[in-house]
Amino acid sequence: MVEKVVPVPEAVEAAAAVPGWLLFIHVLAVVLYVGGLLTLTRMLGHGVRFETADARASLYRVLKRMYLFVGLPGVFLLVGSGLALLLTDPAGKEYMKQGYFHVKLTGVLLVLVADFMLMRKLFAIDPAGEQPKAAIFKALHGVVGLGLIAVLVAIYFIRG
């Protein structure tokens, strides 16, 4: 009996060339970064309603540390591992020529813009002064979630 040789699509070959540890770091960075942003936006939305300036100051101090020690390392790890993944595909067969990847990058850009806005608000808050509206942080929470959903839809439904 003669076995039939089935050609392997180029995308499958390119995906097989990606080191597993690099993909693991990329996914871990997504969890750290997006999970941290979602937590920060949620807690800030509630924290602006605290009655006393001391309670707000204590919360803001913790949230600033969380941003500096979880959010920033997460984004650097995420962007670094993402660029490393792009470099594993020098011919551009898998990523830059695929439509799903551009949808994914749009979702990532959305999250990065929300992160920049969150960082500016977080470090500009004065616990004793006028507090920003909780709706701002709720909106940022929604934008981060929408960006994450865009990335997941691109990876699992558009790419297939």
Secondary structure, 3 states (H helix, E strand, C coil): CCCCCCCCCHHHHHHHHCCHHHHHHHHHHHHHHHHHHHHHHHHHHHHCCCCCHHHHHHHHHHHHHHHHHHHHHHHHHHHHHHHHHHHCCCCCCCCCCCHHHHHHHHHHHHHHHHHHHHHHHHHHCCCCCCCCCHHHHHHHHHHHHHHHHHHHHHHHHHCC
